[in-house]
Amino acid sequence: MSVKNRGNPEEKRQLHARNMHRARYDLRALSQSLPELSLFIVANKFGDESIAFTNPDAVKALNKALLLHHYNVKGWDIPKDYLCPPIPGRADYIHYLADLLAINGDSRISKSESIRCLDIGTGAGCIYPLIGHKAYGWSFLGSEIDDTAIASANRILENNQDVRPYIELRKQEDKKKIFEGIVNPDEKFDVAMCNPPFHASAEEARKSAMRKTRHLGYEKNKLNFGGQHHELWCDGGEVKFIQRMIAESKHYKNNCRWFTTLVSQETHLDDIYRALEIAEPSDVKTISMGQGNKVSRIVGWTFV
């Protein structure tokens, strides 16, 4: 089956219709849930209430408040200098996976504890499993190569005993492997998800962060975007990572119904489609995602 340019949809600029974060943040309501957030509320250049996005503590407090207020996630925190991901975009990925799982059957299947998801590189914040279970009741296995991240995610789960039975974490001992060493021969998953390292080097990641701060009008050389090197970059960047994921997925085609990954750059799609041609899945889908000026996409493939 030819997968070249398969499923390039109309570009989206808004979050998913079921995403509860489509409107502006209600900072007063969020501050009622998490009073410490009020310490970071400032007036932006238009005179509207905002938070000090130049301050990593403010960004972390906003995440804490969003998770507590909307998802009843208690005691969320991450270690210093670890990636603090934007909650609305993370929720979007989950909602589009729910749509994907409903395509070939009853739409009600997307809300069920029986849905099992593999989160590749779950991170210190354990964001996808938390939102996925809170929004849809899904069960998760999160893989991670970093001991500090696993310890952090486990602390969050200990603070949220209602989700603890539905989220399992496993250490990936081989940084060159994705499914091997994590997925047992008899395990079954409905979907695998991945937010791969975007950049090919530390320098590329640094320059990207500087461009982002300049675009937002922050002080020169002032970075508020955390992230360990394995969260931000790997040899070959996201293309090589996804190519490895595709090649390895073929050996686990009986373990997982849908394999999916975020793709940050549209220019990377041709290389990814070529890797899929070699793997020969039975179907490939490209799903556009948007949040304001930021446009991303999910590429999914199945051998079923």
Secondary structure, 3 states (H helix, E strand, C coil): CCCCCCCCCCCCCCCCCCCCCCCCCCHHHHHHHCHHHHHHEEECCCCCEEECCCCHHHHHHHHHHHHHHHHCCCCCCCCCCCCCCCHHHHHHHHHHHHHHHHCCCCHHHHCCCCCEEEEECCCCCCHHHHHHHHHHCCEEEEEECCHHHHHHHHHHHHCCCCCHHHEEEEECCCCCCCCCCCCCCCCCEEEEEECCCCECCHHHHHHHHHHHHHHCCCCCCCCCCCCCHHHHECCCHHHHHHHHHHHHHHHHCCCEEEEEEEECCHHHHHHHHHHHHHHCCCEEEEEEEEECCEEEEEEEEECC
